[in-house]
Amino acid sequence: MRYPTFTWVFIAFVCGYITSNFLRSVNAVISPNLMADIGLTADQLGLMTSLYYITFSLVQLPLGAALDRYGSRIVIPILLIPTIVGALIYANATLFWHVALGRLLIGVGTAGGLMGAVKTFGNWVPTNRLATTTTSLVAIGSIGGLLSTTPMALVNETYGWRVIFIGSSIFVAITALSIWNFTRDTPPDITPTRTLGNPFDGYGEIYRTPDFLRLTPIYFSQLGTLLAVQTLWAGPFAYDVARFTPTQTGFALLTMGIGTVFGYAVSGPLADRCGTTYVIISAQIVMLTNLCFFVFLPFAPTQVSLGVVYALFGFGAAANVVMLPQARRMFAQQMSGRAAVALNVFGFLGGFVVQWLMGLVINAFGRNDQGFYQMAGYQSAFVIPLVIGIIALIIYYPLHHRAVRKDV
């Protein structure tokens, strides 16, 4: 075939990110079915779901080294093979360790979707358009998160959750072939820069950089909280506290997904136009404000009120994606892949920590007489991301203050 244009490169990586988002979020809707069919408790559900994030995090550093040495076109399709295997294991699961292993392999396989795109886009797109291009990918790729809400709830009720994972394995295989055939690491007039020697050497420099270290807690907070809530606890909260039906819960999650997509879509252009730190500070405040609803529950959740809270929460938390180009710009081009994944480790580590801890707290409060996990358990659990987010905002603020002084 002819040398692909950036349009083909963009579309292929969008398909990969749609897959990653869908499989990341799937447990939020099917959690009652998993608990009933396999006999999972809340802490097992939280641990199993969060395994995606811990394995995702562990893969990041070798992934960055591989991307800088071999390029996304080779690395990402190979990495998607465990996702196919994991989805098939999940589809046939009957025990806790089955779904745990399936979730672990899915996390390994989808670990490179966004990072591969960030690495490749940096070679194709001018620096002043990188944040916009990256957030456009994430916004469109978030269709996967939307598909895992009401549409998947309907498929789940009609065909069951196992069919969903069989279909996912087929789509992942198509995505891997698309990235291999329809992308290139650089435009035709640019020779790819490959890291020689020990590809892990640059991580020491990255993790010793003070500005980078100020960036990591707020990325841990924003992405970690979004992952913990959107991909799991937002669903059970709607079931147990608001007493929504599966279809109503799917719709509530859909509003969160729409808010997230809108946040992704506007955060990049705003960052390129107004400054990244302005966007991050403002978005963190929006996210923390909506977390206060879950902690204090000032009024009983209804379909409308919870939908609004979910949408605003997703909108605020979505600004995490503009931090990847911010981290990338702190270092030289040949270290760009490692810089992005060095930051991404903290986001998915945040997803693992926050999601699992919330499950432990919810399970500690137990169920009420009607079999629902208790409202007090959820309120206490949501204190965890709220406190983490406030601390992260305080640590990050000097970067914003310095950027403001530079502009004056």
VENBEL-V193606 format. One record per residue. N is the residue number from 1. PSI is psi as a letter, one per 20 degrees, with the letter a starting at -180 (NA if undefined). Layout:
BEGIN
n psi
N PSI
N PSI
END
This chain:
BEGIN
n psi
1 q
2 q
3 p
4 q
5 r
6 h
7 g
8 h
9 g
10 g
11 g
12 g
13 h
14 g
15 g
16 h
17 h
18 g
19 g
20 g
21 g
22 g
23 h
24 h
25 i
26 h
27 h
28 h
29 h
30 j
31 g
32 h
33 g
34 g
35 h
36 g
37 h
38 i
39 l
40 q
41 r
42 g
43 h
44 g
45 g
46 g
47 g
48 g
49 h
50 i
51 h
52 g
53 h
54 g
55 h
56 g
57 g
58 h
59 h
60 g
61 g
62 h
63 g
64 g
65 g
66 g
67 g
68 h
69 g
70 h
71 q
72 h
73 h
74 g
75 g
76 g
77 h
78 h
79 h
80 i
81 g
82 h
83 g
84 g
85 g
86 g
87 h
88 h
89 g
90 g
91 h
92 j
93 q
94 i
95 r
96 g
97 h
98 g
99 h
100 g
101 g
102 g
103 h
104 g
105 h
106 g
107 g
108 g
109 h
110 j
111 h
112 j
113 g
114 g
115 h
116 h
117 g
118 g
119 g
120 g
121 h
122 h
123 h
124 h
125 p
126 q
127 h
128 i
129 j
130 g
131 g
132 g
133 g
134 g
135 h
136 g
137 g
138 h
139 g
140 g
141 h
142 i
143 h
144 h
145 h
146 h
147 h
148 j
149 d
150 g
151 g
152 h
153 h
154 g
155 g
156 g
157 h
158 g
159 i
160 q
161 h
162 h
163 h
164 g
165 h
166 g
167 h
168 h
169 h
170 g
171 h
172 g
173 g
174 g
175 g
176 g
177 h
178 g
179 h
180 g
181 h
182 j
183 q
184 q
185 h
186 r
187 r
188 h
189 j
190 p
191 p
192 p
193 o
194 p
195 p
196 r
197 b
198 o
199 i
200 i
201 h
202 i
203 h
204 g
205 g
206 g
207 i
208 i
209 o
210 g
211 h
212 g
213 h
214 h
215 h
216 g
217 h
218 h
219 g
220 g
221 g
222 g
223 g
224 g
225 g
226 g
227 g
228 h
229 g
230 g
231 i
232 f
233 i
234 h
235 g
236 h
237 g
238 h
239 g
240 h
241 g
242 i
243 l
244 q
245 r
246 h
247 g
248 h
249 g
250 h
251 g
252 g
253 h
254 g
255 h
256 g
257 g
258 g
259 h
260 g
261 g
262 h
263 g
264 g
265 h
266 h
267 h
268 g
269 h
270 h
271 g
272 h
273 g
274 i
275 p
276 g
277 h
278 g
279 g
280 g
281 g
282 g
283 h
284 h
285 g
286 g
287 g
288 h
289 g
290 h
291 h
292 h
293 g
294 h
295 g
296 h
297 m
298 i
299 r
300 p
301 p
302 r
303 g
304 g
305 g
306 h
307 g
308 g
309 g
310 g
311 g
312 h
313 g
314 h
315 g
316 g
317 h
318 i
319 i
320 h
321 h
322 i
323 h
324 g
325 h
326 g
327 h
328 h
329 i
330 i
331 r
332 r
333 g
334 i
335 j
336 h
337 g
338 h
339 g
340 g
341 h
342 h
343 g
344 h
345 g
346 h
347 g
348 h
349 h
350 g
351 g
352 g
353 g
354 g
355 g
356 g
357 h
358 h
359 g
360 g
361 g
362 g
363 h
364 h
365 i
366 a
367 q
368 a
369 h
370 i
371 j
372 q
373 q
374 q
375 h
376 h
377 g
378 g
379 g
380 h
381 h
382 i
383 h
384 g
385 h
386 g
387 g
388 g
389 h
390 g
391 g
392 h
393 g
394 g
395 h
396 h
397 h
398 h
399 g
400 g
401 g
402 h
403 h
404 g
405 h
406 h
407 h
408 NA
END
